[in-house]
Amino acid sequence: MSDRRRSRVKTFAGVAVSVDIDHSYRGDLNVSVLVYSDDLEPLCEVELPTPERSDSEADYRGTFPVDDCAEYAPPAPDQRWSSEGPRTIRA
């Protein structure tokens, strides 16, 4: 690992995302943050906390750490950030 990259990881430690999803039953959601290259190759994925399946409250909101992807912050043309979800979990 180059010195520049090591420095970059330290610089961007503590990266978090804010999520605000309107949904009628948050217990069936599964949401991930993804980082991919300009060639659409996956670089990193972090699954956000999954609500209990019995959680019948509406909406999924919060700010969640994504430190596992910190080395790819900030977003750039060759490291694009996106979210996947809401995905419905079925038994």
Wavefront OBJ file of the C-alpha trace (Angstrom):
o trace
v 0.000 0.000 0.000
v 1.409 3.388 -0.946
v 1.995 6.114 1.635
v -0.608 8.242 -0.133
v -3.266 5.577 0.248
v -2.460 4.971 3.915
v -2.756 8.678 4.555
v -6.039 8.788 2.675
v -7.581 6.021 4.771
v -6.680 7.879 7.949
v -7.991 11.140 6.531
v -11.426 9.714 5.745
v -11.964 7.402 8.710
v -15.344 8.041 10.272
v -17.341 8.148 7.032
v -21.112 7.860 7.506
v -24.221 7.988 5.328
v -27.628 9.423 6.141
v -30.653 7.425 5.034
v -34.274 8.573 4.741
v -36.551 5.915 3.220
v -40.337 6.141 3.323
v -41.680 2.606 3.607
v -44.818 1.188 5.204
v -43.113 -1.708 7.060
v -39.405 -1.340 7.793
v -39.062 -4.917 9.053
v -38.896 -6.157 5.469
v -36.049 -3.857 4.337
v -32.434 -4.585 3.590
v -30.327 -1.574 2.500
v -26.682 -1.480 1.376
v -24.196 1.212 0.411
v -22.053 0.335 -2.593
v -18.925 1.810 -4.131
v -18.021 0.818 -7.671
v -15.402 1.762 -10.241
v -15.974 3.675 -13.460
v -16.026 0.215 -15.139
v -18.864 -0.780 -12.754
v -16.630 -3.209 -10.867
v -17.595 -3.444 -7.178
v -15.034 -1.890 -4.844
v -16.873 -2.023 -1.537
v -20.277 -2.836 -0.038
v -21.607 -2.198 3.452
v -24.940 -3.591 4.559
v -26.690 -1.098 6.812
v -28.350 -2.305 10.027
v -31.307 -4.520 9.212
v -34.441 -3.863 11.273
v -35.960 -6.788 13.145
v -38.334 -8.657 10.834
v -41.123 -8.081 13.380
v -40.585 -4.284 13.326
v -43.885 -3.082 11.876
v -43.114 0.628 12.195
v -42.932 2.750 9.060
v -39.834 4.287 7.461
v -36.092 3.684 7.763
v -34.040 6.674 8.851
v -30.704 7.317 10.444
v -27.022 8.019 10.009
v -24.849 4.924 9.788
v -21.070 4.424 9.751
v -19.569 2.974 6.569
v -15.925 2.911 7.676
v -15.272 -0.242 5.651
v -15.562 1.939 2.527
v -13.687 4.952 3.940
v -10.714 4.479 1.622
v -13.036 5.310 -1.312
v -14.217 8.639 0.118
v -14.965 11.140 -1.181
v -16.905 9.951 -4.233
v -15.095 10.443 -7.545
v -15.596 9.374 -11.185
v -13.552 6.204 -10.573
v -15.183 5.415 -7.206
v -18.907 6.041 -7.389
v -21.110 5.738 -4.311
v -24.649 4.406 -4.506
v -27.254 2.664 -2.404
v -29.176 -0.492 -3.056
v -32.565 -0.868 -1.522
v -35.009 -0.960 -0.254
v -34.877 -4.661 -0.901
v -37.756 -6.649 0.466
v -36.821 -9.720 2.483
v -39.237 -12.570 2.038
v -39.443 -15.738 4.109
l 1 2 3 4 5 6 7 8 9 10 11 12 13 14 15 16 17 18 19 20 21 22 23 24 25 26 27 28 29 30 31 32 33 34 35 36 37 38 39 40 41 42 43 44 45 46 47 48 49 50 51 52 53 54 55 56 57 58 59 60 61 62 63 64 65 66 67 68 69 70 71 72 73 74 75 76 77 78 79 80 81 82 83 84 85 86 87 88 89 90 91
